[in-house]
Every structure is written in C-alpha cells, then in structure tokens.
Amino acid sequence: MVSDLSALMACERFLDDHCLLVEPACGAGLAAAYENAPELENFSNILVVVCGGATSTINQLRELRKANP
C-alpha cells in the first residue's frame, strides 16, 4: 500500500525520468518501486506495468497533490 501523495509524486517522477505522463492509479505501482518498498527487497528483477495517462494532465496531477498534502 502507498499513499495517494506517494502515487502522485511517482507520476511526476516518472514524467521527469521518461517524459511519459501516467494516471495516479499507475503511480501506485511506480511509487512502490521508486520508494524501494520492503515487499520488493527479495526480488532482483521488478516489472511495473505502466499504462494509462490519456486522460491525465500535469495540471490535474498537481491539483491532486495540493489536495493531498
């Protein structure tokens, strides 16, 4: 489990890293990977399926971040 804020921050980080904008639901999986979740520590290869984003804008993500301090 990750917080809404972690998911939103992961979306922005993924945008910075890969120039791809994804939706917050996708950000949840990314947050676990970016934050080195303890549940993943026994694995050497991690796959995160990145999909979605067609309906998201960076402004929407930033507004959601403001609402989730």
C-alpha positions as CSV (number, residue, x, y, z in Angstrom):
1,M,0.0,0.0,0.0
2,V,1.2,3.5,-0.8
3,S,-0.4,6.9,0.0
4,D,-2.2,9.0,-2.6
5,L,0.6,11.5,-2.3
6,S,3.3,8.9,-3.0
7,A,1.4,7.8,-6.1
8,L,1.1,11.3,-7.3
9,M,4.8,12.1,-6.7
10,A,5.7,8.9,-8.5
11,C,3.7,10.1,-11.6
12,E,5.7,13.3,-11.6
13,R,9.0,11.5,-11.1
14,F,8.1,9.1,-14.0
15,L,7.3,12.1,-16.1
16,D,10.7,13.6,-15.3
17,D,12.5,10.3,-15.8
18,H,10.8,9.1,-19.0
19,C,8.8,12.0,-20.4
20,L,5.6,10.0,-20.1
21,L,2.6,11.1,-18.1
22,V,0.6,8.3,-16.3
23,E,-2.5,8.3,-14.2
24,P,-2.4,8.1,-10.4
25,A,-3.5,4.5,-10.4
26,C,-0.4,3.6,-12.3
27,G,1.6,5.8,-9.9
28,A,0.8,3.4,-7.1
29,G,2.9,0.7,-8.6
30,L,5.6,3.1,-9.6
31,A,5.7,4.5,-6.0
32,A,6.4,1.0,-4.6
33,A,9.3,0.7,-6.9
34,Y,10.7,4.2,-6.5
35,E,10.4,4.0,-2.7
36,N,12.0,0.6,-2.5
37,A,9.1,-1.0,-0.8
38,P,10.2,-3.7,1.7
39,E,7.9,-6.2,0.0
40,L,10.1,-6.0,-3.1
41,E,13.5,-6.4,-1.4
42,N,13.8,-10.1,-2.0
43,F,13.4,-9.6,-5.8
44,S,16.2,-8.8,-8.2
45,N,14.1,-8.0,-11.2
46,I,11.0,-5.9,-10.8
47,L,8.4,-5.3,-13.6
48,V,6.0,-2.4,-13.3
49,V,3.3,-2.3,-15.9
50,V,2.9,1.3,-17.0
51,C,-0.4,2.1,-18.7
52,G,-2.9,4.9,-18.8
53,G,-2.4,8.6,-18.9
54,A,-4.5,9.5,-21.9
55,T,-7.0,11.4,-19.7
56,S,-4.5,12.9,-17.2
57,T,-2.7,16.2,-17.4
58,I,0.2,17.5,-15.4
59,N,-2.1,20.3,-14.1
60,Q,-4.6,17.7,-12.8
61,L,-1.8,15.8,-11.0
62,R,-0.6,19.0,-9.4
63,E,-4.1,19.9,-8.2
64,L,-4.5,16.4,-6.7
65,R,-1.2,16.9,-4.9
66,K,-2.4,20.1,-3.4
67,A,-5.5,18.3,-2.1
68,N,-3.3,15.5,-0.6
69,P,-0.6,17.3,1.5
